[in-house]
Amino acid sequence: MPILLNLYDIALKIGKPIVHRVLKTRLARGKEDPARLGERMGIASRPRPKGRLIWIHAASVGEAQSALILIDALAKSAGGASILVTTGTVTSANLMQQRLPSFAFHQYMPVDHPDWVNAFLNHWRPDIALWMESELWPTILLALKKREIPAVLVNARLSDKSFHNWRMAGGSIKKLLSCFLLIIAQNEEFAQRFHTLGAVNVTFTENIKYSAAPLSYDPLSFSELKLAIDDRPCWVYASSHAGEEDLACRVHKILKEKIPNLLTIIVPRHPERRDDVSDICFQNGVKFRLRGAAAALPTPDDDVYIADTMGELGLFYTLCNIAMIGRSFSNDGGGGHNPIEAAQLGCAVLTGPNNQFQRTLYDEMQKEGAVIETKNEDDLIKALYSLLTDPAALQSLKDKAQNFSSRKTHVIEDVMAQIMPLLQITENRDAA
């Protein structure tokens, strides 16, 4: 085994007490679920269902949303199989709890320690593993290969930074990538990167998120919010991260000088940051209201409405004509989130400059004039002011975004065409 993987394995084995302490620290910070902490150590919280079991792993919320598209397609093509979905964050677990169909269920991904990985695999015995996008955990991938469980990396992507770092790892990354029987990349560039790192069976389609069904929303909540907002112009900062709420408040104050009744809606990517977001609004001197579990409504005096709830992004995309997509001005260097969801629901779409994880998608949208990419705060203010005051410009951008998204729904069919032969092999093996 390559030296880096050997060192990784040794470090985990001798560092097990440290891993325990890290889990306890995360638990204290609300980043772990106390009722299900055992799952992070490979202890299942439910029995394995009988029959075929397809395992889908999605790291966090973004990958989980891609997984939901795949699950819907599997329901039509792999009837009778149960689906185990693993993620690593509380937020993604809550999303799955709300949206998984009856034949699928969620568990937390075990920490990548040999004891916990083996306990996980001994219990679940998946027939095939479908991993989403970019997570490469050495212990569990090598265990899958040793157990001859076929694995596929779906909607695979490799950022510039990850590609550079993995190239330095030499034989270690080649060994890990050999654990996948098939890698289906999001685009040709990512496919070439995997080839360069030593992967053998690599293909590419387009981003699976193109095939997402429009986000749902509660009609009663929509009616209540529509009545509360009345004819106030509004925009939504969607899936915001640290640094972006402060930006939204500054932008709001400047725009309010010319648009006095403006309402800014902030939907934090992680609702548990509600206290931080509230503090930022207070520090900026803007009147704000938290939606909260009681679904409080904005009043005419509120400047900012904080939607600190899960699963309601579709509601705010439907309510607002303009959506700024988060993690493109964030303090963490950005990366960008999925703009397709906003486009599908008729929003004019804006982004900041740091959308590198979604670069191909945004490049395609820009070619068709379906998105505005802002370079800095002044750019964002100018773009918002134009859209909020020019109905023709707003409608044009909305139409282009929605038309773009409607032409991309075929991607999941291309992905399933490549997965199905492996699914059929596992089905035939079980039947034998």
Secondary structure, DSSP 4 states (H G I P E B T S, - for coil): --HHHHHHHHHHHHTHHHHHHHHHHHHHTT-S-GGGGGGGGT--SSPPPSS-EEEEE--SHHHHHHHHHHHHHHHHHSTT-EEEEEESSHHHHHHHHHH--TTEEEEEPPPS-HHHHHHHHHHH--SEEEEETT---HHHHHHHHHTT--EEEEEE---HHHHHHHHTTTHHHHHHHTT-SEEEESSHHHHHHHHHTT-SSEEE---GGGGPPPPP--HHHHHHHHHHHTT--EEEEEEE-TTHHHHHHHHHHHHHTTSTT-EEEEEESSGGGHHHHHHHHHHTT--EEE-TTTTPPPPTT-SEEE---SS-HHHHHHH-SEEEESSSS-TT-------HHHHHTT-EEEE-S--GGGHHHHHHHHHTT--EE--SHHHHHHHHHHHHH-HHHHHHHHHHHHHHHHTTTTHHHHHHHHHHHHHHHHHHHHH-
